Amino acid sequence: MKELDEDQMEVLALAQTQGGRVNEEGLILQKGWAADRARTALQNMLLRDGTCWLDEQDGPDGTGRAYWIPAAIQWDE
């Protein structure tokens, strides 16, 4: 089992406040990260670690990219 690195912990913490959804813009605005750092953290979680899902049709116009962290999704019962 692999431990989450510091950036992944930050992404998870942000995702928990947003129902499991994060994107690069949110990390840049809310965490003060550079675009490259936000992109790398999310891509590592998606491709290397498999800890998130990618939605490439996010937003009102369906052209945005959002990452969903299943561990942070708030499921309504």
N, C-alpha and C positions, 0 to 999 in steps of 0.2 A: 504494500500500500504506500502510495506517495503522499507526502504532505503538501498542502497548498503553500505557494510562496507568498510573499508580502503583497504583491500586486493582485494576486488571485483573491486574497483575503479582503482587499479593498473593493474589488469587483463584487464579491459575494455580499459584503456589507451594504453596498449601494443597491444591489438587486433586492435585498430584503426590505428596503424602504420603498421599493417600486413594484412590488408584487411579482418579482422574479425577472423583470425586463430591464435590460441595460443597453446602451449604445455608446459609440465612441464620443458623440457630442456631450452626453451626460457626464462621462468621465472627465472630459476636458473642462467642462463648466463647473462641475461640482467638486472634483478632486484637484483641479488645477494641473492636470497632466498635459504633456505635449501629445499631439496627434499620434506620433509614432509609438509612444508608450502605450496609449489606449488601444491602438490597433493590434500591437504585439500581444498585449495581455489577453485580449479577447480571442485572437487567432490561436494562441497557445491553449487556451481553455477549450476551444472548439476542436482543433485538429490534433494537438498533441495529447491532451488529457481527456477529451470527450466529456467535459463537465458542463457543456451548454449546447443549445440548439440555435441554429441561425434561421431567422425569418428575413428573407430578402424582399418581402412585399409589405413592409411595415409603413405605417403612417397614412395620412389621409389620401395621398396620391399613389400609394402602393409601390413607391420606388425606394423607400428607406431600408436600412438594415438594422435589425434589433437582435440581440442575443438573449435567449431565455435560459435562466439557470434553474433547473428543476428543483434543486435543493432549497430555493428561495421562493418558489411560486406559492402564493396563498390560494389554496383550493377552497372554494366555498362549498359548504356542506348543506 
